[in-house]
Amino acid sequence: MNLRRQRRESGGLRINLTPLIDTIFILLIFFMMTTTFNRQSQLQINLPEAKGEQAAEEQKTIRIVISADGNYALNEGKKLINNQLDTLEAALKQQAGETTDPPLLISADANAPHYAVMKAMEAARNLGFVRLNFEAQQPE
């Protein structure tokens, strides 16, 4: 029976660092990919109320009404079947008829999503309509 302890190699206990380094890199990549950065220095703005005279009625103004949930309607109640850009462009073209640049009036709800207003402006731009106005409420 050989009961003697075996001698360790010189230098004592060795730890293989390669798996530890691989794990650190994987954690680093994971945190880099899943981290979101908040912009704490954004400006807080209050939009002004519009004061002034009502504009004189022009010929055949097309009114785009945008509800709080982002739905579109043209000229007081002709609600569009969907919120697609193509549908909005086709409805605007139909309302304009033979007029090449009719005046447009965008009436957006105060809580309407920003993308809905931008989509209405994009549809007008795609059709070449440049006379664009926004409807505002008189302050009390």
N, CA, C and O of each residue as an XYZ file, in Angstrom:
560
protein
N       0.806     -1.174      0.000
C       0.000      0.000      0.000
C       0.855      1.246      0.000
O       1.800      1.397      0.775
N       0.492      2.101     -0.875
C       1.226      3.350     -0.978
C       0.349      4.463     -0.415
O      -0.547      4.932     -1.116
N       0.569      4.902      0.818
C      -0.261      5.896      1.472
C       0.349      7.286      1.440
O      -0.168      8.204      2.077
N       1.389      7.442      0.741
C       1.995      8.769      0.675
C       1.186      9.679     -0.236
O       0.618      9.251     -1.241
N       1.155     10.928      0.146
C       0.483     11.905     -0.702
C       1.331     12.167     -1.926
O       2.562     12.146     -1.892
N       0.605     12.418     -3.021
C       1.340     12.728     -4.235
C       1.746     14.183     -4.209
O       1.015     15.042     -3.716
N       2.866     14.436     -4.722
C       3.377     15.790     -4.738
C       2.711     16.581     -5.855
O       2.507     16.089     -6.965
N       2.385     17.805     -5.525
C       1.849     18.690     -6.552
C       3.011     19.271     -7.334
O       4.160     19.313     -6.893
N       2.633     19.717     -8.530
C       3.670     20.333     -9.331
C       4.074     21.640     -8.690
O       3.353     22.180     -7.851
N       5.188     22.133     -9.070
C       5.647     23.382     -8.483
C       4.700     24.520     -8.861
O       4.162     24.532     -9.968
N       4.496     25.455     -7.976
C       3.621     26.584     -8.226
C       2.267     26.409     -7.572
O       1.489     27.364     -7.582
N       1.946     25.338     -7.040
C       0.689     25.142     -6.339
C      -0.485     24.940     -7.285
O      -0.329     24.397     -8.379
N      -1.656     25.380     -6.856
C      -2.897     25.170     -7.583
C      -2.993     26.132     -8.762
O      -2.777     27.332     -8.594
N      -3.311     25.629     -9.947
C      -3.432     26.469    -11.135
C      -4.907     26.568    -11.517
O      -5.634     25.574    -11.524
N      -5.332     27.799    -11.835
C      -6.706     28.036    -12.270
C      -6.661     28.425    -13.741
O      -5.895     29.297    -14.150
N      -7.488     27.765    -14.512
C      -7.576     28.078    -15.933
C      -8.503     29.294    -16.093
O      -9.689     29.204    -15.777
N      -7.986     30.413    -16.571
C      -8.736     31.652    -16.673
C      -9.505     31.788    -17.995
O     -10.324     32.699    -18.116
N      -9.283     30.951    -18.950
C      -9.941     31.085    -20.254
C     -11.462     31.018    -20.154
O     -12.115     31.877    -20.747
N     -12.078     30.068    -19.454
C     -13.545     30.072    -19.349
C     -14.071     31.300    -18.609
O     -15.152     31.798    -18.922
N     -13.305     31.792    -17.621
C     -13.724     32.980    -16.884
C     -13.722     34.213    -17.791
O     -14.645     35.024    -17.724
N     -12.722     34.360    -18.616
C     -12.643     35.493    -19.547
C     -13.761     35.399    -20.582
O     -14.369     36.414    -20.920
N     -14.040     34.209    -21.088
C     -15.141     34.027    -22.043
C     -16.481     34.425    -21.420
O     -17.302     35.080    -22.061
N     -16.689     34.026    -20.179
C     -17.940     34.366    -19.493
C     -18.062     35.878    -19.290
O     -19.147     36.436    -19.456
N     -16.980     36.532    -18.939
C     -16.989     37.985    -18.748
C     -17.342     38.687    -20.065
O     -18.146     39.619    -20.070
N     -16.757     38.251    -21.165
C     -17.057     38.859    -22.460
C     -18.513     38.636    -22.869
O     -19.140     39.540    -23.422
N     -19.048     37.478    -22.613
C     -20.448     37.203    -22.943
C     -21.373     38.099    -22.112
O     -22.344     38.645    -22.637
N     -21.074     38.250    -20.819
C     -21.870     39.153    -19.980
C     -21.753     40.596    -20.444
O     -22.744     41.326    -20.458
N     -20.557     41.012    -20.824
C     -20.358     42.366    -21.320
C     -21.178     42.619    -22.591
O     -21.826     43.658    -22.713
N     -21.151     41.692    -23.515
C     -21.937     41.824    -24.754
C     -23.423     41.837    -24.434
O     -24.165     42.625    -25.020
N     -23.874     40.989    -23.525
C     -25.287     40.949    -23.155
C     -25.747     42.285    -22.591
O     -26.798     42.796    -22.980
N     -24.967     42.854    -21.676
C     -25.370     44.124    -21.081
C     -25.288     45.275    -22.080
O     -26.091     46.206    -22.014
N     -24.345     45.224    -22.987
C     -24.260     46.268    -24.011
C     -25.466     46.225    -24.945
O     -25.955     47.273    -25.366
N     -25.944     45.044    -25.269
C     -27.058     44.908    -26.209
C     -28.412     45.192    -25.551
O     -29.342     45.603    -26.245
N     -28.551     44.990    -24.260
C     -29.853     45.142    -23.616
C     -30.011     46.448    -22.848
O     -31.088     46.716    -22.316
N     -28.986     47.249    -22.779
C     -29.059     48.501    -22.036
C     -29.764     49.567    -22.866
O     -29.507     49.711    -24.061
N     -30.646     50.302    -22.224
C     -31.271     51.460    -22.875
C     -30.729     52.708    -22.201
O     -30.458     52.729    -21.000
N     -30.581     53.733    -22.999
C     -30.037     54.979    -22.476
C     -31.155     56.004    -22.430
O     -31.814     56.263    -23.437
N     -31.363     56.579    -21.272
C     -32.379     57.614    -21.097
C     -31.737     58.973    -21.298
O     -30.617     59.229    -20.856
N     -32.473     59.829    -21.972
C     -31.996     61.194    -22.150
C     -32.627     62.049    -21.060
O     -33.795     62.427    -21.146
N     -31.861     62.339    -20.066
C     -32.376     63.103    -18.938
C     -32.356     64.600    -19.202
O     -32.955     65.368    -18.449
N     -31.677     65.022    -20.259
C     -31.542     66.454    -20.498
C     -32.472     66.953    -21.607
O     -32.178     67.967    -22.240
N     -33.583     66.265    -21.851
C     -34.510     66.728    -22.858
C     -35.195     68.003    -22.393
O     -35.420     68.206    -21.199
N     -35.522     68.855    -23.351
C     -36.187     70.103    -23.026
C     -37.659     69.865    -22.764
O     -38.307     69.092    -23.470
N     -38.177     70.520    -21.764
C     -39.606     70.491    -21.488
C     -40.209     71.742    -22.119
O     -39.819     72.859    -21.779
N     -41.153     71.560    -23.030
C     -41.736     72.710    -23.698
C     -43.243     72.716    -23.516
O     -43.873     71.669    -23.369
N     -43.802     73.903    -23.529
C     -45.246     74.088    -23.531
C     -45.598     74.754    -24.851
O     -45.085     75.825    -25.173
N     -46.460     74.125    -25.599
C     -46.837     74.688    -26.886
C     -47.712     75.910    -26.685
O     -48.584     75.911    -25.816
N     -47.492     76.951    -27.478
C     -48.283     78.172    -27.317
C     -49.686     78.018    -27.876
O     -49.952     77.186    -28.744
N     -50.572     78.847    -27.349
C     -51.920     78.912    -27.905
C     -51.885     79.875    -29.073
O     -51.063     80.791    -29.108
N     -52.772     79.671    -30.023
C     -52.786     80.520    -31.210
C     -53.795     81.647    -31.039
O     -54.980     81.405    -30.810
N     -53.318     82.863    -31.152
C     -54.194     84.020    -31.119
C     -54.188     84.625    -32.515
O     -53.174     84.591    -33.212
N     -55.284     85.156    -32.904
C     -55.331     85.805    -34.200
C     -56.702     85.679    -34.816
O     -57.628     85.122    -34.227
N     -56.805     86.197    -35.990
C     -58.065     86.196    -36.717
C     -58.205     84.890    -37.483
O     -57.217     84.273    -37.881
N     -59.433     84.492    -37.677
C     -59.669     83.315    -38.495
C     -59.359     83.658    -39.938
O     -59.649     84.756    -40.412
N     -58.773     82.712    -40.616
C     -58.440     82.932    -42.019
C     -59.713     82.961    -42.846
O     -60.682     82.266    -42.542
N     -59.698     83.762    -43.878
C     -60.856     83.830    -44.777
C     -60.996     82.499    -45.504
O     -59.999     81.867    -45.851
N     -62.206     82.084    -45.727
C     -62.453     80.819    -46.407
C     -61.925     80.885    -47.840
O     -62.279     81.779    -48.608
N     -61.096     79.945    -48.170
C     -60.562     79.880    -49.523
C     -61.368     78.870    -50.317
O     -62.273     78.217    -49.797
N     -61.021     78.761    -51.571
C     -61.754     77.827    -52.417
C     -61.447     76.388    -52.014
O     -60.285     76.007    -51.875
N     -62.464     75.621    -51.835
C     -62.404     74.173    -51.646
C     -61.252     73.716    -50.738
O     -60.357     72.993    -51.174
N     -61.290     74.143    -49.486
C     -60.286     73.705    -48.516
C     -60.586     72.272    -48.103
O     -61.722     71.931    -47.774
N     -59.568     71.452    -48.126
C     -59.697     70.056    -47.690
C     -59.257     69.982    -46.244
O     -58.136     70.366    -45.909
N     -60.132     69.492    -45.390
C     -59.845     69.409    -43.966
C     -59.559     67.955    -43.602
O     -60.382     67.071    -43.836
N     -58.383     67.722    -43.029
C     -57.997     66.397    -42.542
C     -58.172     66.410    -41.030
O     -57.476     67.142    -40.326
N     -59.097     65.605    -40.534
C     -59.355     65.526    -39.097
C     -58.656     64.279    -38.559
O     -58.845     63.178    -39.076
N     -57.855     64.464    -37.523
C     -57.128     63.346    -36.909
C     -57.630     63.199    -35.480
O     -57.510     64.122    -34.674
N     -58.191     62.037    -35.170
C     -58.752     61.804    -33.833
C     -57.644     61.470    -32.843
O     -56.481     61.321    -33.220
N     -58.019     61.355    -31.579
C     -57.050     61.076    -30.517
C     -56.396     59.706    -30.672
O     -55.274     59.503    -30.207
N     -57.081     58.765    -31.317
C     -56.484     57.444    -31.513
C     -55.812     57.296    -32.874
O     -55.426     56.187    -33.244
N     -55.661     58.388    -33.632
C     -54.900     58.354    -34.881
C     -55.708     58.024    -36.115
O     -55.128     57.760    -37.168
N     -57.032     58.029    -36.024
C     -57.860     57.762    -37.201
C     -58.072     59.050    -37.986
O     -58.069     60.145    -37.423
N     -58.256     58.901    -39.298
C     -58.405     60.042    -40.187
C     -59.840     60.164    -40.679
O     -60.547     59.169    -40.842
N     -60.254     61.406    -40.913
C     -61.529     61.706    -41.563
C     -61.295     62.936    -42.430
O     -60.498     63.808    -42.085
N     -61.987     62.995    -43.543
C     -61.846     64.136    -44.443
C     -63.144     64.918    -44.492
O     -64.229     64.340    -44.549
N     -63.024     66.230    -44.470
C     -64.149     67.144    -44.630
C     -65.357     66.770    -43.773
O     -66.434     66.469    -44.288
N     -65.159     66.794    -42.488
C     -66.268     66.619    -41.532
C     -67.000     65.294    -41.656
O     -68.195     65.281    -41.948
N     -66.327     64.202    -41.445
C     -67.047     62.966    -41.267
C     -66.800     61.854    -42.255
O     -67.258     60.739    -42.008
N     -66.120     62.072    -43.339
C     -65.846     60.973    -44.261
C     -64.651     60.192    -43.715
O     -63.510     60.399    -44.127
N     -64.947     59.284    -42.770
C     -63.893     58.529    -42.101
C     -63.268     57.534    -43.070
O     -63.967     56.861    -43.827
N     -61.926     57.451    -43.034
C     -61.207     56.523    -43.909
C     -61.294     55.108    -43.357
O     -61.436     54.906    -42.151
N     -61.207     54.132    -44.253
C     -61.374     52.742    -43.835
C     -60.186     52.221    -43.041
O     -60.335     51.306    -42.230
N     -58.996     52.801    -43.268
C     -57.829     52.418    -42.472
C     -56.871     53.605    -42.386
O     -57.140     54.668    -42.946
N     -55.766     53.422    -41.693
C     -54.822     54.515    -41.455
C     -53.583     54.413    -42.334
O     -52.551     55.000    -42.008
N     -53.662     53.685    -43.432
C     -52.514     53.512    -44.317
C     -52.248     54.788    -45.106
O     -53.171     55.548    -45.398
N     -51.000     55.017    -45.445
C     -50.598     56.194    -46.205
C     -51.242     56.192    -47.588
O     -51.680     57.239    -48.065
N     -51.304     55.036    -48.233
C     -51.899     54.950    -49.576
C     -53.376     55.322    -49.557
O     -53.856     56.002    -50.464
N     -54.095     54.884    -48.537
C     -55.520     55.205    -48.418
C     -55.719     56.704    -48.230
O     -56.613     57.297    -48.834
N     -54.891     57.311    -47.396
C     -54.988     58.746    -47.161
C     -54.666     59.529    -48.432
O     -55.340     60.511    -48.742
N     -53.640     59.101    -49.169
C     -53.282     59.777    -50.421
C     -54.413     59.669    -51.440
O     -54.748     60.648    -52.107
N     -55.003     58.474    -51.560
C     -56.095     58.297    -52.526
C     -57.299     59.162    -52.161
O     -57.930     59.746    -53.043
N     -57.620     59.249    -50.885
C     -58.756     60.069    -50.454
C     -58.487     61.548    -50.699
O     -59.388     62.279    -51.112
N     -57.254     62.000    -50.448
C     -56.902     63.392    -50.703
C     -56.972     63.709    -52.198
O     -57.467     64.761    -52.601
N     -56.470     62.787    -53.006
C     -56.505     62.992    -54.459
C     -57.949     63.068    -54.953
O     -58.268     63.881    -55.821
N     -58.821     62.223    -54.402
C     -60.228     62.232    -54.793
C     -60.903     63.537    -54.359
O     -61.690     64.102    -55.119
N     -60.606     64.024    -53.151
C     -61.190     65.266    -52.666
C     -60.694     66.471    -53.463
O     -61.443     67.424    -53.676
N     -59.436     66.434    -53.904
C     -58.869     67.558    -54.644
C     -59.464     67.663    -56.038
O     -59.591     68.759    -56.584
N     -59.826     66.530    -56.609
C     -60.385     66.545    -57.960
C     -59.371     67.043    -58.970
O     -58.265     66.511    -59.057
N     -59.742     68.064    -59.736
C     -58.849     68.595    -60.763
C     -57.907     69.664    -60.225
O     -56.992     70.086    -60.932
N     -58.109     70.104    -59.002
C     -57.252     71.131    -58.406
C     -55.868     70.549    -58.160
O     -55.728     69.478    -57.569
N     -54.852     71.263    -58.616
C     -53.490     70.732    -58.487
C     -52.864     71.023    -57.128
O     -52.015     70.261    -56.666
N     -53.273     72.119    -56.479
C     -52.712     72.456    -55.172
C     -53.785     73.085    -54.282
O     -53.775     74.296    -54.062
N     -54.707     72.268    -53.768
C     -55.747     72.831    -52.907
C     -55.180     73.151    -51.527
O     -54.204     72.529    -51.108
N     -55.768     74.102    -50.818
C     -55.326     74.361    -49.445
C     -55.788     73.226    -48.521
O     -56.929     72.770    -48.596
N     -54.891     72.791    -47.667
C     -55.195     71.719    -46.714
C     -55.218     72.294    -45.308
O     -54.410     73.155    -44.962
N     -56.149     71.809    -44.506
C     -56.265     72.223    -43.114
C     -56.211     70.959    -42.263
O     -57.083     70.097    -42.364
N     -55.184     70.855    -41.427
C     -55.048     69.689    -40.548
C     -55.618     70.058    -39.188
O     -55.143     70.988    -38.536
N     -56.642     69.319    -38.764
C     -57.267     69.506    -37.453
C     -56.975     68.266    -36.626
O     -57.691     67.267    -36.707
N     -55.927     68.339    -35.838
C     -55.516     67.190    -35.029
C     -55.944     67.387    -33.590
O     -55.832     68.482    -33.041
N     -56.432     66.326    -32.989
C     -56.775     66.332    -31.572
C     -55.508     66.620    -30.764
O     -54.404     66.287    -31.196
N     -55.666     67.230    -29.610
C     -54.506     67.549    -28.774
C     -53.762     66.290    -28.351
O     -52.558     66.345    -28.098
N     -54.452     65.163    -28.270
C     -53.820     63.909    -27.865
C     -53.547     62.979    -29.042
O     -53.257     61.798    -28.846
N     -53.638     63.498    -30.251
C     -53.367     62.680    -31.434
C     -51.894     62.305    -31.461
O     -51.043     63.117    -31.099
N     -51.581     61.085    -31.887
C     -50.176     60.679    -31.958
C     -49.424     61.503    -33.007
O     -49.973     61.884    -34.041
N     -48.185     61.755    -32.712
C     -47.344     62.569    -33.599
C     -47.204     61.913    -34.978
O     -47.219     62.604    -35.997
N     -47.070     60.588    -35.011
C     -46.893     59.915    -36.292
C     -48.104     60.093    -37.198
O     -47.959     60.086    -38.421
N     -49.296     60.252    -36.627
C     -50.498     60.432    -37.451
C     -50.464     61.786    -38.156
O     -50.843     61.892    -39.322
N     -50.013     62.811    -37.450
C     -49.898     64.134    -38.057
C     -48.801     64.119    -39.120
O     -48.967     64.695    -40.195
N     -47.682     63.460    -38.819
C     -46.588     63.382    -39.787
C     -47.002     62.612    -41.030
O     -46.584     62.946    -42.139
N     -47.826     61.579    -40.849
C     -48.297     60.809    -42.000
C     -49.204     61.657    -42.881
O     -49.152     61.541    -44.106
N     -50.028     62.501    -42.285
C     -50.883     63.397    -43.067
C     -50.040     64.398    -43.846
O     -50.337     64.694    -45.003
N     -48.996     64.918    -43.219
C     -48.104     65.846    -43.907
C     -47.340     65.151    -45.028
O     -47.109     65.742    -46.083
N     -46.947     63.900    -44.805
C     -46.241     63.135    -45.836
C     -47.145     62.865    -47.033
O     -46.701     62.951    -48.178
N     -48.411     62.538    -46.779
C     -49.353     62.298    -47.872
C     -49.527     63.562    -48.699
O     -49.575     63.492    -49.927
N     -49.624     64.722    -48.044
C     -49.758     65.988    -48.760
C     -48.509     66.271    -49.591
O     -48.610     66.717    -50.734
N     -47.360     66.020    -49.033
C     -46.105     66.237    -49.759
C     -46.000     65.323    -50.966
O     -45.581     65.754    -52.040
N     -46.381     64.052    -50.793
C     -46.311     63.098    -51.909
C     -47.206     63.504    -53.073
O     -46.901     63.203    -54.227
N     -48.305     64.182    -52.774
C     -49.223     64.627    -53.820
C     -48.850     66.002    -54.368
O     -49.468     66.470    -55.324
N     -47.860     66.648    -53.787
C     -47.426     67.950    -54.261
C     -48.231     69.109    -53.694
O     -48.166     70.217    -54.226
N     -48.986     68.880    -52.630
C     -49.764     69.943    -52.000
C     -48.853     70.674    -51.017
O     -48.290     70.064    -50.109
N     -48.714     71.978    -51.205
C     -47.802     72.724    -50.339
C     -48.515     73.770    -49.497
O     -47.906     74.343    -48.594
N     -49.760     74.028    -49.763
C     -50.512     75.014    -48.966
C     -51.155     74.290    -47.791
O     -52.292     73.826    -47.870
N     -50.404     74.207    -46.709
C     -50.788     73.409    -45.548
C     -50.980     74.323    -44.345
O     -50.118     75.148    -44.044
N     -52.105     74.178    -43.661
C     -52.413     74.970    -42.460
C     -52.809     74.025    -41.330
O     -53.271     72.908    -41.564
N     -52.616     74.497    -40.103
C     -53.017     73.741    -38.932
C     -54.110     74.511    -38.205
O     -54.046     75.735    -38.083
N     -55.094     73.797    -37.733
C     -56.197     74.427    -37.005
C     -55.825     74.463    -35.530
O     -55.327     73.481    -34.978
N     -56.073     75.604    -34.902
C     -55.785     75.770    -33.479
C     -57.021     76.329    -32.789
O     -57.932     76.850    -33.431
N     -57.028     76.210    -31.490
C     -58.152     76.670    -30.696
C     -57.803     78.034    -30.095
O     -56.678     78.253    -29.646
N     -58.762     78.932    -30.092
C     -58.561     80.234    -29.484
C     -58.466     80.062    -27.963
O     -59.250     79.309    -27.386
N     -57.532     80.739    -27.309
C     -57.456     80.639    -25.845
C     -58.657     81.316    -25.207
O     -59.209     82.277    -25.743
N     -59.039     80.806    -24.077
C     -60.212     81.364    -23.385
C     -59.872     82.602    -22.611
O     -60.745     83.192    -21.975
